[in-house]
Amino acid sequence: MRVGVCAFAFGVLVLQQSAQLPDRAHGAALGIVLCVQLGACAVWRWRAATSRGRTRLRRGFEWVWIVSIGIGVGYLYAGWRAHLRLDIALPAAVEGRDLGVEGRVSGLPVQMGDAWRFDFDLSEIDAPRGIDAADIARIPRRVSLTYQTERTKLSGRRDPIDPTDRIDRLPPIWPGERWHMTVRLRRPHRPVNFDTPFPEADLFARNIRATGTVRERPVPVRVPSAHDASTLRIALARLRADIRARIEHALGNAAHAGIVVALAIGDASGVSADDQRRFARTGTRHLIAVSGLHVSLVAGAIAGLASLAWRRLFGLRGRAPLWWATPRVAAVCGGSAALAYAALAGFGVPALRAFVMFATGAAATLADRRTTSSIALCAALGGVVLIDPWAVVSVGFWLSFGAVAAMLWFGDARRVPSRDDGILRTVASGLSSAARAQWAVTIALVPPALAFFSQIPLLGPVANAFAIPWASFIVTPLTLIGVIVPAPLDAYAWRLAHAALDALMTGADWLASPRWAVLELRAPDACVLALSIAGAIWMLTPRGWPMRWAGWWLWLPLAWPGTTRPPPGEFRVTVLDVGQGAAAFVETHAHGLLFDTGPSYGEAADAGQAIVAPALKAQGVTRLDRLVISHADADHIGGAASVAASIDVEALLASLPGDDTRWRLAGRAAACAAGQTWNWDGVTFEMRWPPADARVDAHARNATSCVLRVSNAALAVLLPGDIEAAQERALVAAAPGALRADLLLAPHHGSRTSSTEAFLDAVAPRDVVFQVGYRNRFGHPHSAIVARYAAHGVRLHRSDRDGAVRATTSAGVMTIERARETRHRYWMDD
């Protein structure tokens, strides 16, 4: 059973890594073959059971048979589920059109600064002119919407906003409410970069087949309804929203209020950036969500209390267990508590895993059967993957199942305390078991931590030794007591929980402060990741296993996985996919330069934190020799502070106003000026614009954008920022020969105010990259500009269609890679 379940999960994983799905005809043929194989395997095992004995060869053959069938069934099941979801797609004719819709808020809305993001179940759609009724019928009935003020949407723009035509304060969005609003939908689309996780996969896993924005005009109207909480899902979402509102009211603007909310209902959207940094550097990320450990502790505590109460039930003088056995009562109560807490947490993967494990044990108790922890873990694995086949690509899946599997695998040989042991020996044995479990978890989680976060918190075992008991036995119980008790007692419990968190964060600050607290490495590729997992399993084998120390050797490739630095005289340019914004990373043999840092996404997020810094860390970048900020527009500078907070910046070159606070992002800073030049590892960097005497105008920032040319002996790349036609003419007039480049980042994202004929003649690019957001509201790149590049015979690349674009030079040849092509997955919209 255990082998078959693991094989099934592996088959699901293989499907989720596929670039395309098998068509239905091939799937049906595979299903027939698997049915035949399954029947043959059953007959084989029946004959083997009736024969005198089973040889090792026969057992081995059976294992291979079961594994192959399990992988095939998992692959086929995941493919079937994926086909069902891909059948639902937003028609192209509807994208970007204003639709009048009515429906109900479902799920838990999340507030991000001046914006709300929420799932919305459509019930009525008003068909606009020019759209067929058939296309309206094909619109997905569950969409993800963002409702934000015009001030937030236009942050960073130069033109003033009419204050009379703006909604500054959004109404609260509540689960179950019916709204009539005008929305603009589009297909799910998220940035795709090299070596980083796929944010688009999360939308697909949630069955979100369309996203959109709420239009401010006409003003959205809440529709009165007597049955807002009409489903169990909405009722649960309303309960979670009510608990969140109570906590926020009780704690106000307290520094760690978001963590209390996360421990209560599993919503980590309110955790501050500072707290996230502390948890990341100390290896305690699991504390900002409802983990499987928390669910297990709550279920165990309720089961213990139920057992005690049932044995000593008042008035029955201990006769209650004669009617119904105490273990069965404890199993039912503990399982119910696990289900309730997992539901309150939104059935995240760790919570769901813990619930299924506990439910498996409870079911065995009710059926008078005995089970093992490994069977319960495999039951949880099968249950989670059956319910959510896309869970296998989430970080929570690997961290949760990996930690429990490591403790079971490594803990099989631990010593069980005897009743004859004294107190000191019992305590010492408990501490030894806890230390061994922490060691096993630390070793087991190194490979997934590198795969998802590109770092290893070296002080993680020390931090977890204190943080796990403190959070599990003090903070979490106080938080849940606040959930249960009425006002005003709930506020006292949550304030005590927050005070305990203050003490925990003080210790986390101390542990996170050393620069060496985190070891940052490149994200491993598939082969290196497989080797490191095998090494972890080998190191955690029981005592007596031959050559346990050899497992460390399988970890050596972790220090040198993936791509290597360019050799001397060559360079690599990665134009990142940051949506509607700009960011490009230039690598030489021993140096790195970042040109722009991507946009701000509002008050709560920016591309530096969400995309640029993770993408650089995935390549093993821990230091930037130079950061260039072309100008102060929000789509170029929005992520600068986040990048500087995550990665050391040696020097800054920028075109910013003199009083801009971002001049302090690096120890050395200077203004961009034409004529600046330097050489790194045989690669020349030349600043071509702005003139040395140029003054930055807050109302005409594009005119002083930094223009950087990177070249070696044979090839060149030009990064022109947001210069416009006037600056292009000036550059061509000054030195047309100095502009030639093989790869050009399109000026001003392909706006029609740039990319003049004379400029293209002077640059003569072979390839151009338009760094634009999917269906952006500016209409970039302009169709006339696209046609102009095509008329010049230039190969066109677009970040909204190709994802990140990487250009690598080698012996006079420039190789172009596109992330959406090299990392394509079946759920991506072509």
ABEGO torsion letter per residue (X at the ends): XAAAAAAAAAAAAAAAABABBBBAAAAAAAAAAAAAAAAAAAAAAAAAAABABBBAAAAAAAAAAAAAAAAAAAAAAAAAAAAAAAABBBBAAABGBBBBBBBBBBEBBBBBEABBBBBBBBABBBBBBGBBAAAAAABBABBBBBBBBAAAAABGBABBBBAAABBABBBBBBBGBBBBBBBBBBBBBBBBBBGBBBAAAAAAAAGBABBBBBBAOBBBBBBBBABABABAAAAAAAAAAAAAAAAAAAAEABAAAAAAAAAAAGBAAABBAAAAAAAAAAGAAAAABBBAAAAAAAAAAAAAAAAAAAAABBGAGGAAAAABBAAAAAAAAAAAAAAAAAAAAGGBAAAAAAAAAAAAAAAAAAAGBBBBAAAAAAAAAAAAAAABAAAAABAAAAAAAAAAAAAAAAAAABBBBBAABBAAAAAAAAAAAAAAAAAAAAAAAAAAAAAAAGBBBAAAAAAAAAAAAAAAAAAAAAAAAAAABBOAAAAAAAAAAAAAAAAAAAAAAAAAABAAABBBBBBBBAAAAAAAAAAAAAAABBBGBBGAAAAAAAAAAAAABEBBBBBBGBBBBBBBBAEBBBBBBBBBAABBBBBEAEBBAEAABBAAAAAAAAAAAAAGBABBABBBBABABAAAAAAAAAAAAABBBABBBBBBBAABAAAAABABBBBBBBGBBBBBGGBBBBBAOBBAABBBBAABAAAABBBBBBBBAABBBBBAEABBAAAAAAAAAABAAAABBABBBBBGGGBAABGBAAAAAAAGBABBBBBBBBGBAAGOBBAAAAAAAAAAGBBBBBAAAAEBBBBBBBGGBBBBBBAAAAABBAABBX
